[in-house]
Amino acid sequence: MGDDLVESKSKELSITCSEEEKKLLEHIRSLSFGEIMIFIQAGKPIRIELIKKSIKL
């Protein structure tokens, strides 16, 4: 079983992303920290919401 794990790590993965998915990845990578809510329609991200302010009491 351990050999399967090592083998799967060495395989290359090729994924084609839509323009919306590329934009989503750019937004995620630009965040230092925080939360993001992703709205999906027909299997594609259509909108994201970033939490601007959170107050811990």
Backbone bond lengths (Angstrom), bond angles and torsions (degrees), N, CA, C in turn:
res aa  C-N    CA-C-N  psi(-1)  N-CA   C-N-CA  omega(-1)  CA-C   N-CA-C  phi
1 M - - - 1.456 - - 1.523 110.60 -
2 G 1.307 118.46 -37.66 1.451 121.54 178.85 1.512 112.46 -63.56
3 D 1.346 116.87 -32.89 1.463 121.15 178.83 1.526 111.26 -64.81
4 D 1.335 117.02 -35.87 1.462 120.90 179.07 1.524 110.84 -62.60
5 L 1.325 116.46 -39.53 1.458 121.29 -179.44 1.521 110.72 -64.48
6 V 1.318 116.94 -44.32 1.462 121.31 179.26 1.519 109.97 -64.90
7 E 1.328 116.68 -41.43 1.460 120.94 -179.25 1.524 111.03 -63.75
8 S 1.335 118.01 -41.93 1.461 120.72 -177.92 1.527 111.63 -66.95
9 K 1.322 117.99 -28.46 1.458 120.66 178.92 1.522 111.47 -70.86
10 S 1.319 117.80 -27.96 1.457 120.50 -176.12 1.524 112.71 -84.34
11 K 1.328 118.48 -13.29 1.465 121.48 -179.67 1.522 110.19 -78.33
12 E 1.324 116.12 141.06 1.464 120.52 176.46 1.518 109.41 -84.20
13 L 1.318 115.37 146.39 1.451 121.74 -179.56 1.521 108.46 -118.17
14 S 1.316 116.54 128.16 1.459 120.99 179.61 1.529 108.65 -118.05
15 I 1.327 115.70 120.58 1.462 121.38 -178.97 1.520 108.75 -127.63
16 T 1.317 116.57 134.62 1.456 121.56 175.18 1.523 108.11 -97.06
17 C 1.331 116.58 125.80 1.464 121.93 -178.35 1.521 110.58 -106.61
18 S 1.330 114.50 144.75 1.462 119.50 173.56 1.526 108.31 -75.89
19 E 1.313 116.57 169.63 1.468 121.17 178.87 1.529 110.73 -61.99
20 E 1.338 116.63 -38.42 1.466 120.49 178.53 1.531 110.99 -64.13
21 E 1.325 116.55 -40.28 1.467 120.59 179.09 1.523 111.05 -66.62
22 K 1.319 117.23 -37.55 1.466 120.84 177.35 1.526 110.44 -63.67
23 K 1.340 116.73 -43.43 1.465 120.91 178.40 1.526 110.68 -63.26
24 L 1.334 116.52 -40.46 1.459 121.01 178.25 1.523 110.56 -60.51
25 L 1.319 117.45 -46.98 1.466 121.34 178.76 1.524 111.42 -61.25
26 E 1.331 117.57 -39.72 1.466 120.94 178.19 1.528 110.82 -62.00
27 H 1.343 116.79 -43.13 1.467 120.59 179.16 1.524 110.72 -64.76
28 I 1.322 117.23 -42.93 1.466 120.72 -179.75 1.519 110.37 -62.69
29 R 1.315 117.46 -44.06 1.464 121.21 -178.28 1.525 112.36 -69.20
30 S 1.332 117.53 -24.24 1.465 120.27 -179.62 1.534 112.24 -80.62
31 L 1.325 117.49 -13.35 1.464 120.95 179.79 1.520 110.72 -77.98
32 S 1.325 116.12 134.14 1.465 120.63 173.02 1.522 109.05 -78.21
33 F 1.317 115.15 -41.99 1.456 122.88 178.62 1.515 106.95 -165.56
34 G 1.315 117.56 170.56 1.449 120.67 175.86 1.510 112.71 128.83
35 E 1.301 114.46 -167.76 1.454 121.73 -179.24 1.516 109.00 -123.23
36 I 1.311 114.90 148.93 1.454 120.73 178.58 1.530 107.70 -138.02
37 M 1.314 116.48 135.31 1.457 121.24 176.49 1.530 107.19 -107.63
38 I 1.311 116.70 128.88 1.460 121.99 -176.28 1.526 108.68 -111.39
39 F 1.320 116.56 126.48 1.457 122.24 176.46 1.525 107.99 -100.99
40 I 1.329 115.76 127.78 1.460 121.63 -174.85 1.518 109.38 -119.51
41 Q 1.328 115.29 138.14 1.456 121.42 177.10 1.519 107.58 -137.68
42 A 1.319 116.85 129.62 1.469 122.84 -178.64 1.531 111.30 54.72
43 G 1.336 116.07 37.01 1.458 120.96 176.96 1.516 115.96 77.93
44 K 1.337 117.62 6.40 1.463 120.94 -179.62 1.521 110.15 -123.97
45 P 1.343 116.99 144.21 1.465 118.99 176.48 1.527 109.85 -69.27
46 I 1.338 116.08 129.74 1.468 118.91 -179.47 1.524 112.26 -112.77
47 R 1.358 116.11 -22.92 1.462 118.60 -176.83 1.516 108.75 -160.42
48 I 1.341 115.57 147.71 1.458 120.43 173.56 1.516 108.71 -127.04
49 E 1.325 115.40 150.94 1.459 121.26 174.65 1.514 107.36 -125.35
50 L 1.327 115.28 128.43 1.453 121.37 176.07 1.514 108.01 -102.86
51 I 1.320 116.99 135.44 1.458 120.41 176.56 1.517 107.84 -77.52
52 K 1.319 116.94 120.22 1.464 122.19 -175.36 1.519 112.81 -84.03
53 K 1.345 116.97 -37.13 1.455 118.87 -173.57 1.526 109.60 -144.82
54 S 1.288 115.85 131.92 1.454 121.96 176.70 1.521 107.46 -135.41
55 I 1.314 116.44 129.54 1.461 120.55 -177.46 1.524 108.48 -116.33
56 K 1.328 115.84 120.07 1.458 120.98 178.04 1.522 108.55 -91.68
57 L 1.319 116.61 126.50 1.467 121.66 -178.60 1.514 111.12 -99.26
